[in-house]
Amino acid sequence: MIRRTFRKAGAGKFLLLWAFSLLNGIGARSTGPDGQLLHMLALLSDENYAIFVVLPVLLFLCGGLMGDDAQPVLLRYGSYARYFRTKAQALTMVCTVLWLGQLMALFLTSLGLPRTHGWPDAQGSGIWRNVFALLKTIFPSPELALFCSALHLLIGYWLVSVLALWLGHFLPRIPAIAVLAALYVLTVFQTRLPAMGRPPLVFLTGLIHWTLLLYNCTAPWRLPLTLCNTVLLLTVIGYTVRICWQRQISLPQPKSKGLSSLYRRLLFTRRNLALAGSAVVLLSLWTWFRGAPPESGRQWVFELLAGHGTGSLWVIGMLSLLLAEVLPLWPLGDLVAKVLQGQTLFATVRLRRQTDVLRGLLKTAVLWLLFWGVLLLGAEIFPIWFLDLPADPVLAMWATGLRLLDMALQFLLLLSVLCLSGQPTAGFGILVLLHLLAVLPIPWLPVGLSSLLRLRLPEAGGAVSPGAAFVLLTGCCLALLLWLWLYGIRKLFVKIGG
């Protein structure tokens, strides 16, 4: 197992970390403290080195080692707990070699520096004055602080590798890697968001607390919290590994029947879910970095859902509106295109009513829009919660509901165009064209009416009241539903040969 794990890890990742450590140590000689011990201690306490050098290489290494071996290999160990324990020991050996080479690289960069003993005075420590002053209150000598920092780093390597091994057992490879990547992104965000360093969000940034001892020394409660989290995680890992053998624990469940079940499986794929999550993240980041930080929850919701006004062309607002409304509809358009192209023809052979296809599409679309609404509400609530700003839940709820109603209207338009033309791209082209018509001084155009700049609000001064917008969007949706139910479904069956 040890030889197999080393072969699977490869030499490239070891050399990558050692080379980066050498370069970082050489670059720190000009700005770091004088003295070999203090130089190495400063590198092991450097936040940027830990976040942007150590953790990426470590996660890259663990991402290649996660996942179980073939079933015959597992059967040789008699139980999954024994296999997991053996592979964890092999990962410990891999991490130890990685750690020893890293310390050797840091030691080589300290050669030539004077061998000082004891903590430096406040005037001679340079930019590391505060760090050494903090460590001086905990450790009586730099030697002990260096030993504890290096040992803490080795333990962190082992904990991260065990976490990756555990995720690789209970999740497929791609989602497991996505979880590790999400934990790393949250660790990076904690340098920009002070709320990430306080409970309860501090539980999500455990990677840096495992690898950097300095983080556990900045507050009296950090080290006990890290220890409790580690013990709890190891307990959960040990218990779940002991009771499990298969890759996933699943019970036989009755499979749902009908077109709705088929369409849900075609729509709610990993690619489409990733597309929806990426769209809401890009929309939030775009809004955040586009202007100054919001001062209240109402301002953040308004900036996030402002969209485009009427009677003028604002490129940024138009692009954000297309990103927020048209891009999430792409998976729905792809689903309808598959129906039109006959990929689900077998499912329509035994239908008694043609409206069953339309009913299945509408049910699936409603679930997708509700899923998108939950993501959008999260983008409206979580940044305000992080910044501890006053929220406006009433505005967030009705603005999100109006946005979902607007997107439902656009989906019905897309479905109608696809039923008439059979061209998947024609519907999206018409949607973009209808959005561009907002440059005309016509405030009652229904597509894109959920843009808050078009509504009569104190921040915008639009021409349409929210109540009138709701009535107009609802009426248009009902009219399109009636047309699809009575006439459009026939066109749909003509396209699929029914």
QUIUR-V534917 format. One record per backbone hydrogen bond with DSSP energy under -1.0 kcal/mol. CO is the residue of the C=O (numbers start at 1). NH is the residue of the N-H. If there is no record, write none. Layout:
# QUIUR-V534917
co & nh
CO & NH
CO & NH
This chain:
# QUIUR-V534917
co & nh
1 & 5
2 & 6
3 & 7
4 & 8
5 & 9
6 & 10
11 & 15
12 & 16
13 & 17
14 & 18
15 & 19
16 & 20
17 & 21
18 & 22
19 & 23
20 & 24
21 & 25
22 & 26
23 & 27
24 & 28
28 & 32
35 & 39
36 & 40
37 & 41
38 & 42
39 & 43
40 & 44
43 & 46
46 & 50
47 & 51
48 & 52
49 & 53
49 & 54
50 & 55
53 & 57
54 & 58
55 & 59
56 & 60
57 & 61
58 & 62
59 & 63
60 & 64
62 & 66
70 & 74
71 & 75
74 & 77
79 & 83
80 & 84
81 & 85
82 & 86
83 & 87
84 & 88
85 & 89
86 & 90
87 & 91
88 & 92
89 & 93
90 & 94
91 & 95
92 & 96
93 & 97
94 & 98
95 & 99
96 & 100
97 & 101
98 & 102
99 & 103
100 & 104
101 & 105
102 & 106
103 & 107
104 & 108
105 & 109
110 & 113
114 & 36
114 & 116
125 & 128
126 & 129
128 & 132
129 & 133
130 & 134
131 & 135
132 & 136
135 & 138
135 & 139
141 & 145
142 & 146
143 & 147
144 & 148
145 & 149
146 & 150
147 & 151
148 & 152
149 & 153
150 & 154
151 & 155
152 & 156
153 & 157
154 & 158
155 & 159
156 & 160
157 & 161
158 & 162
159 & 163
160 & 164
161 & 165
162 & 166
163 & 167
164 & 168
166 & 170
167 & 171
172 & 176
173 & 177
174 & 178
175 & 179
176 & 180
177 & 181
178 & 182
179 & 183
180 & 184
181 & 185
182 & 186
183 & 187
184 & 188
185 & 189
186 & 190
188 & 191
189 & 192
189 & 193
193 & 196
194 & 197
195 & 198
198 & 202
200 & 203
201 & 204
202 & 205
206 & 210
207 & 211
208 & 212
214 & 217
219 & 222
221 & 225
222 & 226
223 & 227
224 & 228
225 & 229
226 & 230
227 & 231
228 & 232
229 & 233
230 & 234
231 & 235
232 & 236
233 & 237
234 & 238
235 & 239
236 & 240
237 & 241
238 & 242
239 & 243
258 & 262
259 & 263
260 & 264
261 & 265
262 & 266
263 & 267
264 & 268
267 & 269
269 & 273
270 & 274
271 & 275
272 & 276
273 & 277
274 & 278
275 & 279
276 & 280
277 & 281
278 & 282
279 & 283
280 & 284
281 & 285
282 & 286
283 & 287
284 & 288
285 & 289
296 & 300
297 & 301
298 & 302
299 & 303
300 & 304
301 & 305
305 & 452
306 & 453
314 & 318
315 & 319
316 & 320
317 & 321
318 & 322
319 & 323
320 & 324
321 & 325
322 & 326
322 & 327
327 & 330
329 & 333
330 & 334
331 & 335
332 & 336
333 & 337
334 & 338
335 & 339
336 & 340
337 & 341
338 & 343
339 & 342
342 & 345
344 & 347
345 & 348
353 & 356
354 & 357
355 & 359
356 & 360
357 & 361
358 & 362
359 & 363
360 & 364
361 & 365
362 & 366
363 & 367
364 & 368
365 & 369
366 & 370
367 & 371
368 & 372
369 & 373
370 & 374
371 & 375
372 & 376
373 & 377
374 & 378
375 & 379
376 & 380
377 & 381
378 & 382
381 & 385
382 & 386
383 & 387
384 & 389
390 & 297
392 & 396
393 & 397
394 & 398
395 & 399
396 & 400
397 & 401
398 & 402
399 & 403
400 & 404
401 & 405
402 & 406
403 & 407
404 & 408
405 & 409
406 & 410
407 & 411
408 & 412
409 & 413
410 & 414
411 & 415
412 & 416
413 & 417
414 & 418
415 & 419
416 & 420
417 & 421
418 & 422
425 & 429
426 & 430
427 & 431
428 & 432
429 & 433
430 & 434
431 & 435
432 & 436
433 & 437
435 & 438
436 & 439
437 & 440
438 & 311
440 & 442
442 & 445
446 & 449
448 & 451
451 & 454
454 & 464
455 & 457
455 & 462
457 & 461
464 & 456
465 & 469
466 & 470
467 & 471
468 & 472
469 & 473
470 & 474
471 & 475
472 & 476
473 & 477
474 & 478
475 & 479
476 & 480
477 & 481
478 & 482
479 & 483
480 & 484
481 & 485
482 & 486
483 & 487
483 & 488
484 & 489
487 & 491
488 & 492
489 & 493
490 & 494
491 & 495
492 & 496
493 & 498
